[in-house]
Amino acid sequence: MIVSRTVEHVDVIIVGAGLSGIGGACHLKMQCPNKTFVILEGREAMGGTWDLFRYPGVRSDSDMYTLGYRFRPWRDAKAIADGHAILTYIRETADEFGVDKTIRYSHRVRRASWSSDHARWTVDVETGPGQSLVQLSCNFLYLCTGYYDYASGYTPDWPGVARFRGTLVHPQKWPEDLDYTGKRVVVIGSGATAITLVPAMAERAARVTMLQRSPSYVVSRPAEDKIANWLRRYLPDRAAYVLARWKNVLTGTFFYSLARKRPELFKWMVAKGVRKGLGQKYDSKHFTPPYNPWDQRLCFAPDADLFNAIRRGSVSVVTDHIDTFTEDGLLLKSGEHLNADIIVTATGLVLKLFSGMQLVVDSVPVDLPNTFVYKGMMFSDISNFAFAIGYTNASWTLKCDLTAEYVCRLLNHMDHHGYDICTPRVNDPDIGEEPVIDFNSGYVLRALHTLPRQGSKTPWRLHQNYMKDLRMMRYGRVDDGTMEFQTAPAARAAGAGVPSSG
Ligand SMILES: Cc1cc2nc3c(=O)[nH]c(=O)nc-3n(C[C@H](O)[C@H](O)[C@H](O)COP(=O)(O)OP(=O)(O)OC[C@H]3O[C@@H](n4cnc5c(N)ncnc54)[C@H](O)[C@@H]3O)c2cc1C
């Protein structure tokens, strides 16, 4: 491996050119036009999730009025959008704001180390497998790396897998040439991916069986938002978008709080919808989860596509456990055998914050479980650093837009006052500790021990609520008594103000 010793310096490094990295770069262009920045992207394409996932029917399950950027209207008629339409939206946004030119592809950041003396991050970047390692430095590091491992998805260790003579596929690595026309398909899983894949594959497969260990809450919602489309007909794009976005923020917040405060009522409402969708085919066993709504993410079926496929008879649902894989399919604990030509393991992602990148502060490796999350975007005692992680109960971009705005506010505040360093410090002795996510989904539980913690009070508490975050992040004080601002020791020693950004 060749290590380049030339260190290029910019004001801000964004890691990741997915939905949030591109959004973050656009915010920098708009709010901090004088800052220099680059986006380092490990893959050869932008779009992140929306470029990686290629399985049949891949789509959002949030509406695009809230999953889209606040600053760029979503103009398609479909609110629950296809993966390709989302990818196009990201690419067009990058092009429109000129941030596509700032992306360095095949630049995978392996390590980032902070020096308090120099008020700088230095990042080690691999420019291809076994290729040269380059270093860049920046004043502020903004990680938009998503939340899961790009290398592979999660596959449980089932007995007998090697015996299966058919095709075994994980949705994260969908083979481009997989022909499932007329084939018997079993999809293992009951999360958003399974709920998406099953009706999509049923259009061409001979038969699709959704095999789930336990059911999910499935809610049908229209793929097109009639009110949003009506608004677009009569109002300028931007005004229609703002109204549709707020309508969906408010309805989403209302239904989430109803689910948490009145779970029995919410369960009844969901069950009523499923019964209506399935008619004679309704069997409560397959649609009554053993947990409360929003203990795990709800699944959405656009225009009741899953229910319609079950009604037509092209899809069946089986709730059971796998005993073993066989040559021809799966033997279940109940003794039933499911014959399959193709088995799709829609068993989830491997949650991996910052894709396993190593963070080092003043030569000491950061131990994330020992840190607290500040405003859902920074960590205690880690300077000039932010990350974009969206909501678990609403669209990702709602939070990431606020985070990017806040990063710009911080940068502008530091410039205005001549500071080089900003560090959130836990200076309230009464802060209690809580797990950072209150979901009990398998992928969260598997990774909980690797995650940071949240505190019992603002600004260390994750609100998971757009309105509260909006108040705190757009209108709240940047100098809030928790964020510590300093001038770099090296700059102080030299009697200079802010060091040159190179
Ligand atoms: C199939 C699927 C459907 C989803 N649907 C929804 C939905 O409907 N609504 C919703 O709110 N959320 C949804 N999500 C969550 C989704 O991931 C987010 O909405 C959003 O796309 C995440 O964007 P991101 O840019 O933060 O992360 P990502 O899309 O994961 O992009 C991260 C980027 O960072 C790059 N990267 C990572 N590590 C490094 C590194 N060390 N060096 C360089 N580059 C790096 C990656 O290559 C990638 O391009 C879905 C997720 C999946 C998997």
The ligand as a MOL file (V3000), in Angstrom:
LIG
                    3D

  0  0  0     0  0            999 V3000
M  V30 BEGIN CTAB
M  V30 COUNTS 53 58 0 0 0
M  V30 BEGIN ATOM
M  V30 1 C -34.2370 -0.4210 1.4380 0
M  V30 2 C -34.3080 0.7760 2.3290 0
M  V30 3 C -35.4280 1.6020 2.2970 0
M  V30 4 C -35.4900 2.7130 3.1270 0
M  V30 5 N -36.6140 3.5010 3.0920 0
M  V30 6 C -36.6850 4.5750 3.9010 0
M  V30 7 C -37.8440 5.4190 3.8980 0
M  V30 8 O -38.7980 5.2000 3.1890 0
M  V30 9 N -37.8550 6.4600 4.7270 0
M  V30 10 C -36.8140 6.7600 5.5600 0
M  V30 11 O -36.8930 7.7270 6.2800 0
M  V30 12 N -35.7200 5.9750 5.5690 0
M  V30 13 C -35.6240 4.9050 4.7810 0
M  V30 14 N -34.5040 4.1270 4.8000 0
M  V30 15 C -33.3590 4.5360 5.5990 0
M  V30 16 C -32.3700 5.1840 4.5820 0
M  V30 17 O -31.1700 4.5680 4.6670 0
M  V30 18 C -32.3650 6.6800 4.7090 0
M  V30 19 O -33.6220 7.1960 4.4320 0
M  V30 20 C -31.3890 7.4160 3.7900 0
M  V30 21 O -31.4040 6.9910 2.4620 0
M  V30 22 C -30.0320 7.3190 4.3630 0
M  V30 23 O -29.2450 8.2580 3.6860 0
M  V30 24 P -27.7760 8.5590 4.1670 0
M  V30 25 O -27.1770 9.4160 3.1200 0
M  V30 26 O -27.7940 9.0740 5.5440 0
M  V30 27 O -27.0880 7.1260 4.2280 0
M  V30 28 P -26.8180 6.1060 3.0640 0
M  V30 29 O -27.8800 6.1220 2.0470 0
M  V30 30 O -26.5390 4.8100 3.7250 0
M  V30 31 O -25.5030 6.6530 2.3680 0
M  V30 32 C -24.2730 6.6280 3.0410 0
M  V30 33 C -23.1630 6.8180 2.0330 0
M  V30 34 O -21.9370 6.9190 2.7420 0
M  V30 35 C -20.9570 6.1340 2.1100 0
M  V30 36 N -19.9780 5.7340 3.1300 0
M  V30 37 C -20.2090 5.0240 4.2610 0
M  V30 38 N -19.0720 4.8790 4.9630 0
M  V30 39 C -18.1070 5.5150 4.2640 0
M  V30 40 C -16.7190 5.7050 4.4900 0
M  V30 41 N -16.1110 5.2520 5.5830 0
M  V30 42 N -16.0010 6.3870 3.5670 0
M  V30 43 C -16.6000 6.8950 2.4590 0
M  V30 44 N -17.9190 6.7260 2.1960 0
M  V30 45 C -18.6670 6.0560 3.0950 0
M  V30 46 C -21.7290 4.9550 1.5500 0
M  V30 47 O -21.0020 4.3390 0.5060 0
M  V30 48 C -23.0110 5.6500 1.0810 0
M  V30 49 O -22.9090 6.1180 -0.2290 0
M  V30 50 C -34.4160 3.0090 3.9960 0
M  V30 51 C -33.3030 2.1630 4.0390 0
M  V30 52 C -33.2540 1.0520 3.2350 0
M  V30 53 C -32.0510 0.1630 3.3210 0
M  V30 END ATOM
M  V30 BEGIN BOND
M  V30 1 1 1 2
M  V30 2 1 2 3
M  V30 3 2 2 52
M  V30 4 2 3 4
M  V30 5 1 4 5
M  V30 6 1 4 50
M  V30 7 2 5 6
M  V30 8 1 6 7
M  V30 9 1 6 13
M  V30 10 2 7 8
M  V30 11 1 7 9
M  V30 12 1 9 10
M  V30 13 2 10 11
M  V30 14 1 10 12
M  V30 15 2 12 13
M  V30 16 1 13 14
M  V30 17 1 14 15
M  V30 18 1 14 50
M  V30 19 1 15 16
M  V30 20 1 16 17
M  V30 21 1 16 18
M  V30 22 1 18 19
M  V30 23 1 18 20
M  V30 24 1 20 21
M  V30 25 1 20 22
M  V30 26 1 22 23
M  V30 27 1 23 24
M  V30 28 2 24 25
M  V30 29 1 24 26
M  V30 30 1 24 27
M  V30 31 1 27 28
M  V30 32 2 28 29
M  V30 33 1 28 30
M  V30 34 1 28 31
M  V30 35 1 31 32
M  V30 36 1 32 33
M  V30 37 1 33 34
M  V30 38 1 33 48
M  V30 39 1 34 35
M  V30 40 1 35 36
M  V30 41 1 35 46
M  V30 42 1 36 37
M  V30 43 1 36 45
M  V30 44 2 37 38
M  V30 45 1 38 39
M  V30 46 1 39 40
M  V30 47 2 39 45
M  V30 48 1 40 41
M  V30 49 2 40 42
M  V30 50 1 42 43
M  V30 51 2 43 44
M  V30 52 1 44 45
M  V30 53 1 46 47
M  V30 54 1 46 48
M  V30 55 1 48 49
M  V30 56 2 50 51
M  V30 57 1 51 52
M  V30 58 1 52 53
M  V30 END BOND
M  V30 END CTAB
M  END
